[in-house]
Each structure stands twice: as C-alpha cells, then as structure tokens.
Amino acid sequence: MTNKNSELDFYFKKKIMAEEINNEILEEEKATKEVIIPEFYRDLNQDPQMKALWHYIFRTNGDRKPIKTPDGLPHKLDFDWKDMFPNENGHIEVEIGSGKGNFMTDYAEKHPDRFIMGSEWDYTWAAFAHERMEKRGIVAQGNAAMLRGDVFYFLRDAVKSNTVDTFHMYFPDPWPKERHHKNRLLRPDFLDEVARCFKPGKRIFYWGTDHKEYNEIALETFDAYPTCKVIVRNTAEPTEGIMTGFERKYKKEGRPIYRSIIEFEK
C-alpha cells in the first residue's frame, strides 16, 4: 500500500511539474509574441468654412469607432501637394506640431514663395492657428495650411516620396512620465518617413525643445540614424529669428532652450 501511495505521489508531482513548465512556456510565448497593431481608414478633407484647415481623421460609420482596413494594410491616399496648395511652386516645408501657429504664420509671411503645412492633433489649436493665419492675411496669400490629425500617418500614408524640402519640429509634447514615452513622435520609424519624404540631396530638419531628457533621447535617435547628422547641437538660434509662442514663454521663465539643426542626405 505504501509503495502504491509513493507511486501516486510521484505521478502527481510529475504532472504538476509538467503543468508548471507548460505554463511557463506559454507565458514566455505570450510575452514574446508580436503585438499586431490594426490599420484603419483615414480620410483627408478640407474644412468647409476654414479653407486652409484640412482634417485627416478616422473613417467611421457615424459612430466613434474607426473602421479597420480589411486586409490589415495601411490605407494609402492618392495625395498631391497641389491638392492642398493649388499654386505651389515645388518648395514644400512641414512643421510638426504647430501649436497656435506662431512660427508657421511668421514664416509664411516672411517667405511667400515657400509653402508650409503645419500640423496639430487637437482641433481647437488647429482652428486657432487657422484664425491667426487668416487675421494676418496668410490664408489669402495661399502658402500655408494646417493639418488636423496624426501627422505620422499622414506622412506615411499620404505624402509621396522625395517631395519635402524642410522639416521643422519645435517644442513638441515631451510626454514626461515614463509610461507615456511611447507617445513621443521622434523615434526611428518617424525618421524613416521623414527621410523618405525628403527630396534628394542635403535637407534640413530643425529641432527645438526645453525638455532636457527628451532632447537627449532625440539627439541620440538622430545620431543613430544612418542618413543624418547633427550639424548644430543645442546651440542653434531660432529659425530665421522666429520664436514659437512656447519659446517666448519659456525664455521669460528662464528655462534652458535646446535647438539643433540636423542634416539628412540621400
């Protein structure tokens, strides 16, 4: 009887051990399994009242739920810069995160022969930037427009390769909490799209922030990217002498400002 009990104990122990090993394997497989991010339809439409404001937003069925693409592939748009700028002359610049449009408005006013698209995720800020442009006569001038929506996906799925002259990115949201770092835009896959959109030759990306840690990560990302180099590190002057609204505010507060100039080449 004792032998039988010992055999049963041994059997159950082996079974428990095997189950524990299987569970560990399943947990490891689950942890290493690639997360598949779904792709969605996004449409680009001009605002019916504000003609220099363009909405790049999810397609829905009238509710708030975005529609996934059936094949799981990105929804590519047949977009040309002349759709946004009918009189464009081939010189296109993009500002990533325009806030209330201070820089873009001043820059467009100073350079009527350059065409610049600003961008903001938030509708209120995008509309405010449009209002600023309209009051200054920039909308009538026709060389600036605001994109309301996710500019990363707009670059990836709408902008053709070799069509952008210059990128500007000033004082983006630093997402300071570690759990939010994944929301930061300046990352290698974003630079892939920047590099693809740039025209051949040497092209400039202007970068500025007041956030020390984000600046360090951003410059490390630029340094590691194979087709670009930082040609002015942390000491660049405001582009064309134009400060953003945030920069004016931060300077008054005595915060350090980090501005760099990055050169891409292809």
Backbone bond lengths (Angstrom), bond angles and torsions (degrees), N, CA, C in turn:
res aa  C-N    CA-C-N  psi(-1)  N-CA   C-N-CA  omega(-1)  CA-C   N-CA-C  phi
1 M - - - 1.468 - - 1.538 110.85 -
2 T 1.368 114.15 -41.40 1.471 119.49 179.67 1.513 111.37 -62.53
3 N 1.353 115.44 -41.06 1.466 119.74 178.91 1.528 111.06 -62.77
4 K 1.359 115.08 -40.85 1.474 119.20 -179.63 1.531 110.15 -63.31
5 N 1.351 115.72 -43.38 1.469 119.22 178.76 1.528 111.18 -62.89
6 S 1.319 116.66 -40.10 1.469 120.41 178.65 1.512 111.16 -63.41
7 E 1.341 115.24 -40.90 1.472 119.76 178.91 1.535 110.44 -64.30
8 L 1.336 116.06 -41.79 1.470 119.71 179.50 1.527 110.64 -64.54
9 D 1.361 115.90 -43.50 1.469 119.60 178.06 1.523 111.03 -59.08
10 F 1.329 115.87 -44.57 1.467 120.76 179.59 1.529 110.85 -62.09
11 Y 1.351 116.22 -41.45 1.466 121.96 -179.09 1.534 110.49 -62.49
12 F 1.353 114.90 -47.93 1.467 118.55 -177.75 1.527 112.08 -68.14
13 K 1.338 116.45 -36.00 1.454 119.69 176.95 1.526 111.15 -62.62
14 K 1.346 115.49 -43.25 1.469 120.12 178.08 1.523 110.84 -61.94
15 K 1.343 114.79 -41.42 1.465 119.62 -178.95 1.528 110.75 -63.82
16 I 1.355 115.11 -43.38 1.469 119.53 179.62 1.523 110.63 -64.08
17 M 1.345 116.10 -42.09 1.464 120.44 179.04 1.524 110.95 -62.24
18 A 1.343 115.83 -42.89 1.470 120.27 179.79 1.522 110.94 -62.98
19 E 1.340 116.30 -40.71 1.463 120.18 178.80 1.528 111.16 -65.54
20 E 1.338 115.45 -39.81 1.458 119.33 178.62 1.527 111.29 -64.04
21 I 1.342 116.44 -41.58 1.472 120.76 178.63 1.522 110.19 -64.03
22 N 1.354 116.49 -43.43 1.467 120.60 178.95 1.526 110.92 -61.76
23 N 1.329 115.49 -41.25 1.466 119.21 179.07 1.521 111.45 -63.97
24 E 1.333 116.42 -39.96 1.466 120.46 177.81 1.522 111.33 -63.51
25 I 1.342 116.33 -41.13 1.467 121.14 178.73 1.519 110.14 -63.61
26 L 1.352 116.09 -44.24 1.461 120.29 179.46 1.523 111.60 -62.38
27 E 1.337 116.46 -40.54 1.462 120.60 179.31 1.528 110.87 -65.30
28 E 1.344 116.42 -39.98 1.468 120.30 178.32 1.525 110.75 -65.33
29 E 1.341 115.94 -42.20 1.463 119.83 178.92 1.525 110.91 -63.89
30 K 1.340 115.25 -39.77 1.457 119.93 179.48 1.521 110.71 -64.15
31 A 1.352 115.80 -40.42 1.468 120.90 -178.64 1.516 111.94 -68.07
32 T 1.339 116.78 -36.30 1.469 120.16 -176.22 1.529 112.44 -90.62
33 K 1.327 116.76 -8.42 1.467 119.66 -178.64 1.527 110.16 -65.58
34 E 1.297 116.78 133.59 1.461 121.52 -178.07 1.522 110.70 -66.85
35 V 1.331 114.94 133.46 1.458 120.36 177.09 1.534 108.13 -81.37
36 I 1.321 116.32 122.13 1.463 120.99 -179.22 1.523 108.44 -94.12
37 I 1.326 116.21 115.51 1.463 121.13 179.43 1.525 108.00 -89.79
38 P 1.325 118.13 124.01 1.466 120.15 -179.07 1.526 111.71 -67.98
39 E 1.306 116.40 154.76 1.464 122.19 175.25 1.530 108.75 -105.51
40 F 1.340 115.65 148.41 1.457 120.98 -175.35 1.528 110.85 -128.00
41 Y 1.318 114.84 157.47 1.458 119.96 171.23 1.531 108.76 -74.48
42 R 1.340 115.96 132.54 1.460 122.30 171.96 1.517 107.83 -129.81
43 D 1.323 116.74 135.79 1.465 121.41 -178.11 1.524 110.10 -116.03
44 L 1.318 115.33 148.71 1.460 122.62 178.37 1.521 108.97 -109.46
45 N 1.343 116.28 121.39 1.463 120.50 -179.20 1.520 110.55 -138.20
46 Q 1.320 114.81 140.48 1.463 120.89 175.93 1.521 109.06 -75.93
47 D 1.329 116.32 138.89 1.458 120.40 178.27 1.532 109.54 -65.44
48 P 1.333 117.87 134.93 1.475 119.38 -176.93 1.524 113.96 -66.92
49 Q 1.343 118.41 -26.86 1.466 121.15 179.87 1.538 112.75 -100.73
50 M 1.334 116.62 -40.09 1.474 120.89 -176.34 1.528 108.40 -104.18
51 K 1.311 116.83 98.78 1.466 119.99 -166.23 1.524 114.24 -70.87
52 A 1.343 117.88 -17.43 1.467 119.85 177.95 1.526 111.65 -99.84
53 L 1.336 116.71 15.35 1.463 121.96 177.22 1.522 108.88 -113.85
54 W 1.326 115.60 126.33 1.464 121.93 -178.63 1.521 109.25 -119.87
55 H 1.329 115.08 134.27 1.463 121.16 -178.81 1.526 109.63 -102.53
56 Y 1.313 115.75 123.10 1.474 121.74 176.03 1.525 106.53 -116.35
57 I 1.331 115.64 93.21 1.464 120.38 -169.19 1.529 111.28 -133.76
58 F 1.341 113.86 164.07 1.457 120.51 179.25 1.528 111.46 -59.93
59 R 1.321 115.02 143.34 1.458 120.86 170.26 1.529 108.04 -83.92
60 T 1.334 116.71 135.49 1.464 120.72 179.18 1.524 109.35 -132.70
61 N 1.316 115.45 176.23 1.470 121.21 175.09 1.522 110.88 -99.99
62 G 1.312 116.44 30.95 1.453 120.39 -178.53 1.509 113.16 96.26
63 D 1.334 116.35 -9.12 1.456 119.53 174.63 1.531 107.96 -104.73
64 R 1.306 117.85 -163.50 1.468 120.13 -178.73 1.518 111.89 -98.50
65 K 1.319 116.85 6.33 1.456 120.50 -176.37 1.529 110.64 -90.70
66 P 1.344 118.76 117.56 1.471 119.87 -179.98 1.521 111.95 -68.61
67 I 1.331 115.28 149.87 1.458 120.93 -178.20 1.532 109.62 -91.47
68 K 1.317 116.08 125.67 1.462 121.00 178.57 1.518 110.43 -75.99
69 T 1.325 116.78 149.58 1.463 119.84 171.86 1.530 107.98 -72.54
70 P 1.329 118.28 139.27 1.474 120.16 -174.17 1.527 113.83 -66.25
71 D 1.338 117.13 -29.12 1.465 120.01 -177.19 1.534 112.48 -96.26
72 G 1.345 116.61 0.02 1.454 119.84 -179.96 1.518 114.26 75.09
73 L 1.340 116.58 9.22 1.468 121.19 -179.50 1.528 110.20 -98.55
74 P 1.337 118.09 156.32 1.467 120.52 178.92 1.527 111.79 -59.54
75 H 1.320 115.41 148.07 1.459 121.95 177.27 1.533 108.42 -89.90
76 K 1.316 115.76 102.49 1.464 121.07 -176.86 1.536 110.18 -86.18
77 L 1.330 115.63 138.85 1.456 121.37 178.38 1.526 110.61 -103.89
78 D 1.317 115.95 148.44 1.464 121.25 174.50 1.530 107.15 -90.76
79 F 1.319 115.06 77.19 1.466 121.24 -174.16 1.522 111.05 -106.86
80 D 1.320 115.08 140.09 1.461 121.67 173.49 1.529 107.22 -128.32
81 W 1.335 116.82 145.55 1.459 119.05 -178.53 1.524 112.55 -59.40
82 K 1.330 117.09 -25.21 1.471 119.62 178.36 1.525 111.76 -68.69
83 D 1.335 117.34 -19.15 1.465 119.59 174.04 1.527 110.13 -63.56
84 M 1.316 116.37 -37.20 1.465 122.09 -178.87 1.521 111.80 -90.12
85 F 1.335 115.82 -36.84 1.471 122.30 -178.39 1.531 108.84 -125.90
86 P 1.319 118.58 86.72 1.471 120.55 -176.89 1.526 114.48 -55.41
87 N 1.336 116.79 -28.15 1.470 120.10 -177.45 1.523 113.35 -102.81
88 E 1.324 116.88 14.47 1.474 118.85 -175.56 1.522 111.19 -61.97
89 N 1.341 114.07 145.49 1.469 121.33 -173.42 1.523 113.23 -106.37
90 G 1.354 115.59 11.41 1.461 118.84 -179.81 1.511 113.95 103.48
91 H 1.351 117.52 -11.85 1.471 120.44 179.22 1.527 108.84 -99.98
92 I 1.339 116.55 110.82 1.468 122.29 -175.58 1.523 110.20 -122.35
93 E 1.330 116.08 132.62 1.458 121.67 174.20 1.529 108.83 -126.44
94 V 1.332 115.66 153.08 1.465 121.15 -177.57 1.524 108.47 -129.61
95 E 1.327 115.70 130.86 1.466 120.52 172.01 1.522 108.50 -106.99
96 I 1.317 115.54 125.15 1.462 122.06 179.49 1.522 108.47 -91.36
97 G 1.320 116.82 113.08 1.462 120.57 179.11 1.516 111.71 75.57
98 S 1.325 116.91 81.98 1.470 121.32 -172.54 1.518 113.58 -90.29
99 G 1.326 117.46 -6.36 1.457 119.21 -177.85 1.517 110.70 57.77
100 K 1.326 116.07 -128.43 1.465 120.39 -178.95 1.519 112.60 -91.96
101 G 1.330 116.64 11.64 1.459 120.69 169.70 1.515 116.64 86.33
102 N 1.351 118.08 15.94 1.469 119.46 -178.95 1.525 112.55 -58.78
103 F 1.345 115.40 -55.78 1.463 118.56 -176.50 1.522 111.04 -62.97
104 M 1.323 116.27 -50.13 1.455 120.01 -174.50 1.525 111.82 -59.07
105 T 1.331 117.39 -41.51 1.463 121.29 -179.09 1.529 110.97 -64.94
106 D 1.341 116.02 -47.54 1.471 119.49 179.20 1.528 111.28 -63.06
107 Y 1.326 115.75 -41.19 1.468 120.79 -177.15 1.530 110.93 -67.68
108 A 1.329 116.90 -43.35 1.469 121.04 179.84 1.527 110.83 -65.73
109 E 1.335 116.12 -35.97 1.461 120.29 178.25 1.523 110.38 -66.79
110 K 1.316 116.54 -39.37 1.459 122.08 -178.66 1.520 112.19 -72.82
111 H 1.338 116.64 -28.20 1.467 121.27 -175.79 1.532 110.72 -128.08
112 P 1.326 118.09 77.18 1.469 119.76 -178.81 1.525 113.37 -65.37
113 D 1.348 116.78 -14.33 1.468 120.17 -179.72 1.528 112.00 -93.57
114 R 1.322 117.96 2.52 1.462 121.65 176.39 1.525 108.65 -113.10
115 F 1.313 116.13 144.07 1.456 121.04 -177.47 1.526 108.51 -112.64
116 I 1.334 115.53 123.44 1.457 120.32 -173.82 1.527 111.28 -126.45
117 M 1.313 115.31 131.57 1.458 121.58 174.14 1.521 109.14 -105.09
118 G 1.325 116.57 123.07 1.455 121.50 172.08 1.517 109.40 -92.57
119 S 1.311 116.53 169.98 1.464 119.63 -178.41 1.519 110.89 -149.47
120 E 1.326 115.04 144.10 1.465 122.07 175.33 1.518 108.51 -153.54
121 W 1.327 115.12 138.56 1.458 119.60 176.37 1.531 110.72 -72.55
122 D 1.323 115.95 -36.63 1.458 121.37 -172.90 1.534 111.34 -83.64
123 Y 1.334 116.65 128.40 1.459 121.13 -178.22 1.523 111.65 -62.34
124 T 1.337 116.73 -42.81 1.468 120.35 -176.37 1.524 111.08 -59.45
125 W 1.325 116.61 -45.63 1.462 120.04 -179.72 1.520 111.46 -69.18
126 A 1.326 116.79 -38.64 1.468 120.18 178.52 1.525 110.48 -62.78
127 A 1.333 116.21 -42.48 1.470 120.36 178.61 1.528 111.07 -67.25
128 F 1.339 116.79 -35.97 1.471 120.74 177.44 1.521 109.86 -63.92
129 A 1.337 116.25 -43.51 1.470 120.10 178.58 1.523 110.67 -61.45
130 H 1.329 116.55 -41.02 1.468 120.49 178.21 1.523 110.52 -62.15
131 E 1.336 116.13 -42.02 1.466 119.89 179.36 1.524 111.11 -62.05
132 R 1.329 116.01 -40.67 1.470 120.23 178.03 1.536 110.07 -62.47
133 M 1.332 116.75 -44.94 1.470 120.14 179.06 1.523 111.36 -62.07
134 E 1.317 115.32 -39.75 1.469 119.55 -177.87 1.523 110.69 -65.69
135 K 1.336 117.27 -43.76 1.462 121.04 -179.70 1.523 112.00 -63.37
136 R 1.322 116.00 -30.92 1.473 120.77 -178.05 1.531 112.84 -90.59
137 G 1.321 117.32 0.90 1.460 120.94 178.19 1.517 114.76 82.46
138 I 1.334 117.32 9.90 1.463 121.02 -177.36 1.529 111.22 -75.00
139 V 1.325 116.91 -34.53 1.472 119.74 177.96 1.522 109.47 -62.49
140 A 1.324 116.28 -44.73 1.472 120.40 177.67 1.525 111.12 -65.43
141 Q 1.319 116.26 -34.63 1.470 121.31 178.46 1.530 110.84 -64.78
142 G 1.320 116.68 -33.89 1.466 121.42 170.38 1.517 117.10 84.92
143 N 1.344 118.36 14.12 1.470 118.61 -176.37 1.529 113.47 -113.44
144 A 1.349 117.22 15.40 1.465 120.34 176.36 1.516 109.34 -143.62
145 A 1.323 115.59 146.41 1.458 121.47 178.15 1.520 109.00 -148.85
146 M 1.323 115.95 156.22 1.461 121.98 178.37 1.523 109.86 -111.95
147 L 1.327 115.06 133.57 1.457 121.49 171.73 1.520 108.28 -101.25
148 R 1.315 116.29 125.15 1.460 120.31 173.46 1.529 107.49 -103.91
149 G 1.331 115.66 112.46 1.454 119.77 -178.08 1.511 110.80 151.95
150 D 1.316 116.01 -172.36 1.468 122.00 -177.75 1.525 109.71 -82.38
151 V 1.323 116.01 107.03 1.468 120.35 -172.98 1.524 111.77 -69.54
152 F 1.332 118.32 -26.92 1.463 119.77 177.68 1.528 110.40 -59.97
153 Y 1.335 116.20 -49.44 1.464 119.57 -178.59 1.522 111.53 -71.29
154 F 1.343 116.66 -29.14 1.462 118.85 175.75 1.523 110.20 -64.58
155 L 1.326 116.71 -45.25 1.465 119.65 176.87 1.519 110.44 -61.49
156 R 1.323 116.22 -46.56 1.469 120.60 -175.33 1.522 112.62 -65.74
157 D 1.334 116.81 -42.06 1.466 120.32 -167.86 1.524 114.83 -108.48
158 A 1.329 117.99 -6.55 1.463 119.10 -178.01 1.521 113.57 -125.10
159 V 1.317 117.78 -40.28 1.471 120.39 -172.99 1.523 110.77 -80.39
160 K 1.308 114.84 128.11 1.469 120.43 179.99 1.537 110.35 -72.75
161 S 1.303 115.50 154.24 1.465 121.65 177.51 1.529 110.70 -63.55
162 N 1.333 116.00 150.73 1.476 122.78 172.30 1.525 113.74 62.05
163 T 1.344 117.16 38.42 1.472 119.08 -176.56 1.526 114.08 -124.56
164 V 1.332 118.95 -3.64 1.476 120.85 -175.60 1.527 109.90 -114.17
165 D 1.339 115.54 135.85 1.462 121.41 -179.54 1.523 112.96 -88.16
166 T 1.336 116.96 -41.65 1.464 121.18 -171.84 1.527 109.95 -147.63
167 F 1.343 115.33 145.08 1.467 121.47 172.10 1.524 108.98 -117.19
168 H 1.327 115.70 143.56 1.457 123.53 174.47 1.524 108.05 -124.97
169 M 1.344 116.79 136.65 1.465 120.52 176.16 1.526 108.02 -145.90
170 Y 1.339 115.02 104.43 1.458 119.92 -173.96 1.525 111.26 -121.70
171 F 1.315 115.78 126.43 1.454 123.80 172.52 1.532 113.35 51.95
172 P 1.344 116.13 53.69 1.461 118.82 176.21 1.526 110.84 -70.45
173 D 1.304 116.20 162.30 1.466 120.90 175.80 1.529 108.23 -57.50
174 P 1.341 118.94 121.45 1.476 119.70 -177.16 1.518 114.17 -80.49
175 W 1.342 116.87 -8.04 1.469 119.54 -177.02 1.531 109.40 41.80
176 P 1.341 117.59 68.16 1.468 120.69 -169.37 1.525 115.74 -66.65
177 K 1.336 117.88 -29.14 1.466 118.86 -179.59 1.531 109.84 -72.02
178 E 1.321 115.82 137.21 1.465 120.46 -174.15 1.524 112.73 -57.71
179 R 1.322 116.88 -37.75 1.466 119.07 -178.46 1.532 112.37 -68.65
180 H 1.347 116.12 -13.82 1.466 120.57 179.19 1.527 112.85 -100.93
181 H 1.331 118.18 -1.19 1.462 120.63 -177.16 1.527 112.64 -57.30
182 K 1.329 116.06 -27.50 1.474 120.11 179.89 1.527 111.85 -63.18
183 N 1.339 117.19 -18.45 1.466 121.01 179.68 1.524 113.10 -82.95
184 R 1.322 117.19 -9.69 1.464 119.50 -179.72 1.525 109.90 -65.65
185 L 1.309 114.95 138.04 1.467 119.61 -176.02 1.523 113.11 -83.46
186 L 1.317 117.58 -33.03 1.458 118.54 -174.85 1.532 109.92 -78.22
187 R 1.311 114.14 93.88 1.467 122.95 -177.37 1.530 107.60 -145.34
188 P 1.321 119.07 168.92 1.475 120.62 -173.71 1.526 114.69 -57.62
189 D 1.341 119.13 -39.69 1.470 118.71 -178.35 1.526 111.54 -69.03
190 F 1.334 117.30 -28.51 1.464 120.37 173.71 1.522 110.16 -68.21
191 L 1.329 116.90 -43.20 1.471 119.75 178.59 1.522 111.38 -65.02
192 D 1.328 117.58 -29.47 1.473 120.24 173.83 1.522 110.33 -57.49
193 E 1.331 116.19 -43.84 1.466 119.99 -178.72 1.519 111.63 -72.30
194 V 1.317 116.56 -37.95 1.467 120.57 175.59 1.532 110.13 -59.04
195 A 1.332 115.78 -49.38 1.471 120.72 -178.98 1.523 111.32 -62.02
196 R 1.313 116.60 -39.70 1.466 120.00 -179.85 1.525 111.03 -67.08
197 C 1.340 116.81 -40.25 1.467 120.81 -177.24 1.532 112.77 -73.62
198 F 1.329 117.04 -28.41 1.460 119.83 -180.00 1.531 111.02 -59.64
199 K 1.324 114.73 145.21 1.461 120.56 172.04 1.530 109.13 -70.46
200 P 1.336 117.11 158.43 1.473 119.61 176.57 1.527 111.69 -60.32
201 G 1.315 115.26 154.31 1.457 121.45 -179.23 1.519 110.90 104.99
202 K 1.321 116.67 -160.30 1.456 121.84 178.53 1.522 109.20 -95.36
203 R 1.309 115.61 124.22 1.462 121.54 -176.44 1.518 110.07 -129.41
204 I 1.347 116.38 153.27 1.462 120.80 -171.24 1.529 111.98 -110.36
205 F 1.327 114.03 137.61 1.459 123.75 172.10 1.533 106.31 -117.27
206 Y 1.332 116.72 117.93 1.464 121.64 178.41 1.524 109.62 -94.39
207 W 1.317 116.88 130.35 1.463 122.57 -176.24 1.527 110.25 -127.63
208 G 1.348 116.22 138.49 1.455 119.75 175.93 1.514 111.39 -153.07
209 T 1.338 116.25 142.38 1.461 121.93 177.56 1.523 109.36 -159.09
210 D 1.319 115.35 161.92 1.467 120.38 172.90 1.522 110.63 -106.01
211 H 1.333 116.90 -1.36 1.467 121.39 -172.85 1.529 109.78 -96.87
212 K 1.334 116.50 109.63 1.465 122.07 -172.35 1.527 112.68 -58.24
213 E 1.326 116.96 -48.91 1.471 120.07 -175.36 1.536 111.30 -66.58
214 Y 1.329 116.90 -43.26 1.467 119.95 178.75 1.531 109.68 -64.42
215 N 1.332 116.03 -38.36 1.459 119.68 178.53 1.523 111.39 -60.85
216 E 1.332 116.48 -43.82 1.466 120.40 179.55 1.531 111.12 -62.19
217 I 1.327 116.18 -43.85 1.474 120.48 178.71 1.527 110.20 -64.36
218 A 1.340 116.50 -42.36 1.465 120.41 -179.68 1.518 111.27 -61.71
219 L 1.327 116.92 -45.68 1.468 120.13 -179.05 1.530 111.34 -67.41
220 E 1.333 116.83 -35.18 1.468 119.47 173.83 1.528 110.71 -62.42
221 T 1.330 116.09 -38.48 1.469 120.86 179.03 1.523 110.42 -66.11
222 F 1.329 117.18 -43.64 1.464 120.87 176.07 1.532 110.67 -62.72
223 D 1.332 116.37 -45.39 1.465 120.45 -177.91 1.523 112.02 -60.66
224 A 1.331 116.45 -34.33 1.466 120.82 -176.99 1.521 112.46 -83.11
225 Y 1.344 116.78 -12.94 1.466 118.95 -175.94 1.534 109.54 -80.78
226 P 1.318 118.35 130.49 1.473 120.37 -168.08 1.522 116.70 -67.48
227 T 1.333 119.26 -26.35 1.470 119.00 -173.51 1.521 113.43 -108.19
228 C 1.333 117.53 20.03 1.457 118.06 177.12 1.515 110.80 -140.02
229 K 1.319 115.11 161.54 1.473 120.30 175.62 1.523 108.68 -146.04
230 V 1.313 115.26 147.14 1.462 121.55 178.73 1.531 107.47 -82.79
231 I 1.326 116.89 115.02 1.468 119.41 -176.16 1.535 112.09 -98.32
232 V 1.335 117.21 -22.11 1.469 121.92 169.16 1.516 106.51 -133.98
233 R 1.337 116.46 120.18 1.466 120.60 -172.64 1.529 111.29 -110.23
234 N 1.309 115.20 108.95 1.482 123.96 172.10 1.527 115.37 72.46
235 T 1.310 118.50 -6.20 1.477 119.84 -173.56 1.534 113.08 -119.72
236 A 1.334 117.68 11.60 1.465 119.69 -178.79 1.532 110.05 -68.20
237 E 1.312 115.32 147.86 1.463 121.51 174.97 1.529 108.89 -79.32
238 P 1.337 118.06 160.67 1.462 119.64 174.33 1.532 110.59 -53.06
239 T 1.302 116.74 135.81 1.466 121.91 -176.75 1.525 111.03 -57.36
240 E 1.332 115.76 122.77 1.471 122.92 -178.41 1.529 111.11 56.24
241 G 1.334 117.14 21.67 1.462 120.99 -179.60 1.521 114.05 76.76
242 I 1.348 116.96 8.51 1.466 121.13 -175.88 1.528 109.59 -96.71
243 M 1.328 116.25 121.08 1.458 120.76 176.03 1.527 109.97 -96.83
244 T 1.327 115.58 146.37 1.466 119.93 174.86 1.529 108.52 -78.26
245 G 1.331 115.91 167.92 1.459 120.12 176.73 1.515 111.87 -60.35
246 F 1.342 116.40 -42.62 1.460 120.60 178.38 1.527 110.84 -62.09
247 E 1.326 116.92 -40.71 1.461 120.01 -177.38 1.527 111.16 -63.82
248 R 1.329 116.74 -42.70 1.469 119.60 177.44 1.527 110.65 -58.94
249 K 1.333 114.50 -44.70 1.459 120.01 -179.48 1.530 111.23 -62.81
250 Y 1.342 116.25 -47.34 1.465 120.31 -176.58 1.525 112.20 -67.39
251 K 1.331 116.86 -34.09 1.464 119.67 177.45 1.529 110.92 -65.04
252 K 1.349 115.59 -40.74 1.467 119.58 177.23 1.524 111.12 -61.81
253 E 1.330 115.94 -34.26 1.462 121.25 -179.88 1.530 112.30 -80.07
254 G 1.324 116.68 -6.89 1.458 121.02 178.63 1.519 114.09 80.33
255 R 1.294 117.38 18.47 1.470 120.12 179.15 1.528 110.37 -75.96
256 P 1.328 117.48 146.65 1.475 119.17 174.21 1.526 110.30 -70.66
257 I 1.318 115.67 143.87 1.463 121.54 179.02 1.526 108.50 -115.80
258 Y 1.320 116.42 133.34 1.464 121.77 179.15 1.530 108.14 -115.06
259 R 1.319 115.41 113.15 1.478 120.09 177.41 1.522 108.77 -123.02
260 S 1.331 114.89 134.89 1.466 120.18 179.89 1.525 110.01 -134.79
261 I 1.326 114.37 158.66 1.465 121.25 175.34 1.512 107.45 -121.21
262 I 1.322 115.58 126.94 1.467 121.61 -176.41 1.529 108.37 -118.29
263 E 1.316 114.61 133.60 1.469 120.39 -179.22 1.526 109.55 -106.92
264 F 1.329 116.20 124.48 1.468 122.58 172.69 1.530 108.18 -100.67
265 E 1.304 115.90 146.67 1.469 119.46 178.42 1.523 109.84 -139.99
266 K 1.331 115.38 134.66 1.471 119.60 174.04 1.523 110.17 -152.12
